[in-house]
Amino acid sequence: MAQPPENPLAKKLHIKTFGCQMNQYDSERMAEALAPEGYALTGDAAEADLVILNTCHIREKAAEKVYSELGRVRLAKERRRREGRDTLIAVAGCVAQAEGQEIMARAPAVDIVVGPQSYHRLAALVAEALASGKGVVATDFPAEDKFAHLPERSPGKRRPSAFVTVQEGCDKFCTFCVVPYTRGAEYSRAPSEIIEEAERLGAQGAREITLLGQNVNAYHGAGPNGSPWTLARLLRRLAQVPSIARLRYTTSHPLDMDEELISLFADEPKLMPYLHLPFQSGSDRILKAMNRRNTAADYEAVIAKVRKARPDIALSTDIIVGFPGETDRDFEATMALAARARLAQAFTFKYSARPGTPAAGFPDQVPEAAKHERLRALQSLIDGQRRAFDRAMIGRRLPVLFEGKGRKPGQIAGRSPYLQPVYVEGSEAHVGQIAPVDILAASPNSLNGVMKSGFEWREPVQAAE
């Protein structure tokens, strides 16, 4: 086990994040929780006194990537030890929660295993590992609210876009999903905590806030009088924060897209015209086996309402192919729904059996070759839709929030209201501003244009024709 570095005031922390935006948020909060202990971030794992791998367990390959990375970190740890320095290795996140002690059995170089509900205790866990010289595992679901024990968001170097977790866990229990087992039951933070965090981020330079949750539109945080707030009410309140110009949220479930939330796309200019709403399969038979509790027609009814409220909405989704029992006819239904949905983007996956989930034991597992071919066909359809959506931006003037350097000298990069990367020639002085850009071209994964001026964009986004 690792020993403390000689200079406790110059400890270096390296965090590698796998998976979703919530993990990115959690990684930021881990760094903030460790800052009072003297840890400063470094991009080089080889020089770190503490390495944290913040893991994802949604797909099998994601978990295997963690063990592959642990092999590399172990070699760096052994090299530092030969030089008279030591490194603590921590595995955090959903793989930690799901596999716990097994991680240390498989990777003995690991010093700390901490689940996503316990990372507020990281400083104490580090101290325990250093003092005892033994591995420490913290994968319980503690009774206390971890957010109440985390420090205030530190100023640091802030990007113009920031994440704020508002809801964790899920009570839906889709048969393919590990989230209820790794993140626990649905929990919503109090609106006052979220508003305070958003105001602080805005004061530190954030112009755009994305609200995060495994099932974010099921948000039901208790307001000042104890009554639950909806996500729509929370978004309306956050729109009153002057420094915040843009709001987004992800990831949603079709069952929780209520009328109040849908109408907000029409009523609130700060809510960006982008919705990530997974449908997973276009086959009602497979949706039932997935325990999604909605039909393909239900999904289409929701997106029809959303498009009526905001005609230029960019719709994104998640789709799984090769779920146990999926036939060619089921897959054709998925392709048909994807075609009718007119997607701007989609995240497509081959079904991956996750230990402990009901679907892992289902009969009629689909052969890998069939999964591969179905994914190829689906991705071809999605790529065509994405290119068409991006090409439709050519000739339009879009408000772009600039976030940093571009891919070449003299270029800066930003995001359109539809979350597309946009590149223009310009100075880094524009970072953090929202400025009008005339879109001239659509590349495979981004837009290119010309900034018309450096002034702050004030006009509403125009609907697509």
Solvent accessible surface area in square Angstrom, and as a share of the most:
residue,aa,sasa,rsa
1,M,72,0.32
2,A,1,0.01
3,Q,97,0.43
4,P,80,0.50
5,P,35,0.22
6,E,179,0.80
7,N,80,0.41
8,P,79,0.50
9,L,155,0.77
10,A,57,0.44
11,K,27,0.11
12,K,81,0.34
13,L,1,0.00
14,H,28,0.12
15,I,29,0.15
16,K,77,0.33
17,T,50,0.29
18,F,23,0.10
19,G,52,0.50
20,C,59,0.35
21,Q,66,0.29
22,M,6,0.03
23,N,2,0.01
24,Q,79,0.35
25,Y,0,0.00
26,D,2,0.01
27,S,10,0.07
28,E,67,0.30
29,R,9,0.03
30,M,1,0.00
31,A,15,0.11
32,E,13,0.06
33,A,13,0.10
34,L,0,0.00
35,A,50,0.39
36,P,99,0.62
37,E,81,0.36
38,G,25,0.24
39,Y,15,0.06
40,A,63,0.49
41,L,115,0.57
42,T,21,0.12
43,G,76,0.73
44,D,70,0.36
45,A,23,0.18
46,A,41,0.31
47,E,60,0.27
48,A,0,0.00
49,D,15,0.08
50,L,0,0.00
51,V,1,0.00
52,I,0,0.00
53,L,1,0.00
54,N,1,0.01
55,T,0,0.00
56,C,16,0.10
57,H,7,0.03
58,I,57,0.29
59,R,48,0.18
60,E,96,0.43
61,K,148,0.63
62,A,19,0.15
63,A,4,0.03
64,E,80,0.36
65,K,122,0.52
66,V,1,0.01
67,Y,25,0.09
68,S,60,0.39
69,E,19,0.08
70,L,8,0.04
71,G,28,0.27
72,R,137,0.50
73,V,5,0.03
74,R,97,0.35
75,L,91,0.45
76,A,10,0.08
77,K,11,0.05
78,E,67,0.30
79,R,106,0.39
80,R,8,0.03
81,R,111,0.40
82,R,179,0.65
83,E,102,0.46
84,G,66,0.63
85,R,116,0.42
86,D,25,0.13
87,T,3,0.02
88,L,4,0.02
89,I,0,0.00
90,A,0,0.00
91,V,0,0.00
92,A,0,0.00
93,G,1,0.01
94,C,14,0.08
95,V,1,0.00
96,A,0,0.00
97,Q,23,0.10
98,A,49,0.38
99,E,37,0.17
100,G,8,0.08
101,Q,116,0.52
102,E,100,0.45
103,I,1,0.01
104,M,21,0.10
105,A,84,0.65
106,R,123,0.45
107,A,15,0.12
108,P,101,0.63
109,A,21,0.17
110,V,1,0.01
111,D,0,0.00
112,I,0,0.00
113,V,0,0.00
114,V,0,0.00
115,G,0,0.00
116,P,2,0.01
117,Q,27,0.12
118,S,2,0.01
119,Y,0,0.00
120,H,22,0.10
121,R,95,0.35
122,L,0,0.00
123,A,31,0.24
124,A,61,0.48
125,L,1,0.01
126,V,7,0.04
127,A,56,0.44
128,E,88,0.39
129,A,0,0.00
130,L,36,0.18
131,A,94,0.73
132,S,54,0.35
133,G,30,0.29
134,K,142,0.60
135,G,33,0.32
136,V,11,0.07
137,V,53,0.31
138,A,8,0.06
139,T,33,0.19
140,D,113,0.58
141,F,100,0.42
142,P,38,0.24
143,A,115,0.89
144,E,72,0.32
145,D,39,0.20
146,K,8,0.03
147,F,16,0.07
148,A,75,0.58
149,H,110,0.49
150,L,17,0.08
151,P,47,0.30
152,E,117,0.53
153,R,5,0.02
154,S,43,0.28
155,P,90,0.56
156,G,69,0.66
157,K,201,0.85
158,R,52,0.19
159,R,142,0.52
160,P,8,0.05
161,S,28,0.18
162,A,12,0.09
163,F,46,0.19
164,V,0,0.00
165,T,0,0.00
166,V,0,0.00
167,Q,1,0.00
168,E,4,0.02
169,G,0,0.00
170,C,18,0.11
171,D,72,0.37
172,K,22,0.09
173,F,98,0.41
174,C,12,0.07
175,T,17,0.10
176,F,20,0.08
177,C,26,0.16
178,V,5,0.03
179,V,15,0.09
180,P,12,0.08
181,Y,98,0.37
182,T,1,0.01
183,R,5,0.02
184,G,10,0.10
185,A,75,0.58
186,E,33,0.15
187,Y,86,0.33
188,S,14,0.09
189,R,11,0.04
190,A,31,0.24
191,P,2,0.01
192,S,72,0.47
193,E,55,0.24
194,I,0,0.00
195,I,19,0.10
196,E,88,0.40
197,E,7,0.03
198,A,1,0.01
199,E,76,0.34
200,R,55,0.20
201,L,0,0.00
202,G,7,0.07
203,A,91,0.70
204,Q,46,0.20
205,G,38,0.37
206,A,0,0.00
207,R,51,0.18
208,E,6,0.03
209,I,0,0.00
210,T,13,0.07
211,L,0,0.00
212,L,3,0.02
213,G,5,0.05
214,Q,41,0.18
215,N,3,0.02
216,V,0,0.00
217,N,11,0.06
218,A,18,0.14
219,Y,8,0.03
220,H,85,0.38
221,G,1,0.01
222,A,56,0.43
223,G,9,0.09
224,P,126,0.80
225,N,126,0.64
226,G,52,0.50
227,S,44,0.29
228,P,88,0.55
229,W,25,0.09
230,T,53,0.31
231,L,4,0.02
232,A,1,0.01
233,R,105,0.38
234,L,0,0.00
235,L,0,0.00
236,R,98,0.36
237,R,71,0.26
238,L,1,0.01
239,A,12,0.09
240,Q,123,0.55
241,V,6,0.03
242,P,124,0.78
243,S,42,0.27
244,I,1,0.01
245,A,25,0.19
246,R,5,0.02
247,L,1,0.01
248,R,11,0.04
249,Y,8,0.03
250,T,15,0.09
251,T,36,0.21
252,S,4,0.03
253,H,10,0.05
254,P,8,0.05
255,L,80,0.40
256,D,35,0.18
257,M,13,0.06
258,D,64,0.33
259,E,107,0.48
260,E,59,0.26
261,L,3,0.01
262,I,8,0.04
263,S,48,0.31
264,L,5,0.02
265,F,2,0.01
266,A,63,0.49
267,D,99,0.52
268,E,30,0.13
269,P,98,0.61
270,K,48,0.20
271,L,1,0.01
272,M,10,0.04
273,P,0,0.00
274,Y,23,0.09
275,L,0,0.00
276,H,15,0.07
277,L,0,0.00
278,P,5,0.03
279,F,2,0.01
280,Q,15,0.07
281,S,1,0.01
282,G,8,0.07
283,S,6,0.04
284,D,74,0.38
285,R,131,0.48
286,I,1,0.01
287,L,2,0.01
288,K,171,0.73
289,A,38,0.29
290,M,0,0.00
291,N,52,0.26
292,R,13,0.05
293,R,136,0.50
294,N,11,0.06
295,T,52,0.30
296,A,11,0.09
297,A,70,0.54
298,D,68,0.35
299,Y,1,0.00
300,E,49,0.22
301,A,53,0.41
302,V,21,0.12
303,I,9,0.05
304,A,61,0.47
305,K,94,0.40
306,V,1,0.00
307,R,35,0.13
308,K,178,0.75
309,A,22,0.17
310,R,28,0.10
311,P,86,0.54
312,D,5,0.03
313,I,7,0.03
314,A,1,0.00
315,L,2,0.01
316,S,0,0.00
317,T,0,0.00
318,D,26,0.13
319,I,0,0.00
320,I,2,0.01
321,V,0,0.00
322,G,0,0.00
323,F,0,0.00
324,P,7,0.04
325,G,19,0.18
326,E,8,0.04
327,T,66,0.38
328,D,96,0.50
329,R,200,0.73
330,D,12,0.06
331,F,21,0.09
332,E,108,0.48
333,A,34,0.27
334,T,0,0.00
335,M,49,0.22
336,A,41,0.32
337,L,0,0.00
338,A,0,0.00
339,A,47,0.36
340,R,126,0.46
341,A,0,0.00
342,R,153,0.56
343,L,2,0.01
344,A,10,0.08
345,Q,61,0.27
346,A,12,0.09
347,F,90,0.38
348,T,21,0.12
349,F,59,0.24
350,K,53,0.22
351,Y,8,0.03
352,S,18,0.11
353,A,42,0.33
354,R,10,0.04
355,P,101,0.64
356,G,70,0.67
357,T,7,0.04
358,P,65,0.41
359,A,0,0.00
360,A,38,0.30
361,G,69,0.66
362,F,60,0.25
363,P,103,0.65
364,D,107,0.55
365,Q,81,0.36
366,V,15,0.09
367,P,91,0.57
368,E,103,0.46
369,A,80,0.62
370,A,31,0.24
371,K,18,0.08
372,H,109,0.49
373,E,85,0.38
374,R,26,0.09
375,L,41,0.20
376,R,133,0.48
377,A,25,0.20
378,L,0,0.00
379,Q,61,0.27
380,S,67,0.43
381,L,48,0.24
382,I,3,0.01
383,D,35,0.18
384,G,27,0.26
385,Q,27,0.12
386,R,51,0.19
387,R,110,0.40
388,A,50,0.39
389,F,41,0.17
390,D,10,0.05
391,R,130,0.47
392,A,61,0.47
393,M,2,0.01
394,I,79,0.40
395,G,71,0.68
396,R,42,0.15
397,R,120,0.44
398,L,1,0.00
399,P,6,0.04
400,V,0,0.00
401,L,0,0.00
402,F,0,0.00
403,E,23,0.10
404,G,20,0.20
405,K,146,0.62
406,G,20,0.19
407,R,152,0.55
408,K,125,0.53
409,P,135,0.85
410,G,57,0.55
411,Q,16,0.07
412,I,0,0.00
413,A,19,0.15
414,G,3,0.03
415,R,83,0.30
416,S,0,0.00
417,P,0,0.00
418,Y,5,0.02
419,L,54,0.27
420,Q,16,0.07
421,P,36,0.23
422,V,0,0.00
423,Y,30,0.12
424,V,3,0.02
425,E,147,0.66
426,G,24,0.23
427,S,60,0.39
428,E,93,0.42
429,A,82,0.64
430,H,39,0.17
431,V,50,0.29
432,G,16,0.16
433,Q,60,0.27
434,I,10,0.05
435,A,0,0.00
436,P,2,0.01
437,V,0,0.00
438,D,33,0.17
439,I,1,0.00
440,L,110,0.54
441,A,45,0.35
442,A,32,0.25
443,S,39,0.25
444,P,96,0.60
445,N,108,0.55
446,S,3,0.02
447,L,0,0.00
448,N,42,0.21
449,G,11,0.11
450,V,75,0.43
451,M,28,0.12
452,K,96,0.41
453,S,37,0.24
454,G,31,0.29
455,F,126,0.52
456,E,43,0.19
457,W,38,0.13
458,R,203,0.74
459,E,111,0.50
460,P,88,0.56
461,V,29,0.16
462,Q,113,0.50
463,A,56,0.43
464,A,41,0.32
465,E,221,0.99
